[in-house]
Amino acid sequence: MLKVYTINFLSITSPIRAYTLFGSLCWAYRLAYEEKELTRFLEEFRENPKFLISSPFPVAKYCEDCNEEEIKDVKETFLFPKPILPLKTKCEIPEVPKDGKEYLEKYICKKRERKNYKKAQFITEDILKDFINGEINEEATFIEKEDYKVFDKKIIYKSSKELKFLPDTKSTLLTKNVINRITSTSENLYTEEGTFYDTQFFLVKFYDNSFVKTFETLLKIIENLGIGKNKNIGWGKVEIKEINALNWLDEHIDNSENFITLSPVIPTKNISIYESFYEFETYKAPVENTFTSFLLKQKVIYLKEGSIIKSVNNNYKGQLKQVVKNPTIYQYGLEFPIKVKEL
C-alpha cells in the first residue's frame, strides 16, 4: 500500500531527509511504547521492514504567462530528484569534419545548454513518467527534446510553454548567544541559518498494512514534538496530512532490477556498483539530544536521492546501519525504489 503525505512547515527548519523522518518516528515510538519496545521494533525492521519512506520533495507552485508584476492562475506540481544519468555519448566525433563552422554547430555538445540541465535538482511528475518508460536514458535527452525546458537551473519540466516557478524556500540568518551560567555574561555570538519551506511531500510504501494506524499515530506525536534540529527554540513545527495523489506510482515500486531511489541509500553488496549511476555523500551528525545526552554517530556513506541502482538480487539494497554501540542506535539507509527500464 502506498500513501502520500504533505508537510506544511509552520516555522523555520533544518533540511529534512528520509533518515530525519525515520529518526523522528523512532523517537515518537520510544515515547509511546518505551525503549524496550523500540529496540524490538528496530531489530524486526532490520530483517523485515514494515515500510519504506522517501525523502520530502517540494510541491512546487508555477504559473504560465506571468511576470514579476503579475502572478495569476497559480498551479501546483510534485517535484522529484533529477535522475543521475550517464554522460552524453552522441557528442563523440567520429572523424575530423571538413567544415569548421558545421563542426562548431553540430558537434560541440551545446555545452552552454548542458550546464543548465546539469545543475538542475528536480524534475516534474511528467518527466518522471518519461524516465520510467525509458524515454530518457542519458543527460543529452533533456537538451534534445524541444518540450523539455529548465527553469532557473533548478527544475526540468515538460511543456510547450515557458513556465515560471515560484520560490519555495526563504532563508533566515539567526544571531545566537552563548551565556556563561556562572558569571551570567555573554561569551560568544554566532549565527545559524534556518530555512522556511513551503509545502513538501513524502511517500511511504507499507509492506505491513496493520502498521498504518500506528504510523499515523507517530506522525501526530511528531507534530507535537517538531522535527529536525533546534526544536527547543521553536524550529521544525510542522503539520502532516495524507493526500490522495500519485497513486499511479504504487505499481512501479520495485527494487528487483533497475530503479531510481527517492531516499538516500547506505549501500550493501546487493548493489552492482559498476553498473549503477550515483553520487556519494558522507554524513556524520550527533544523535537527537532532546531526550538523551550528547552522542556523536559514526560516519556513513550514502548514495544520494536520484541515484540509478542496478540490483544484484531481490534483497534490499540499503540497510539500517548501527552507528552508536551503547546505547544501540541505527541510521536509516534503505532505498525507496521506482523501477525503470534498463539504461
Disulfide bonds with the S-S distance in Angstrom:
Cys63-Cys66 1.81
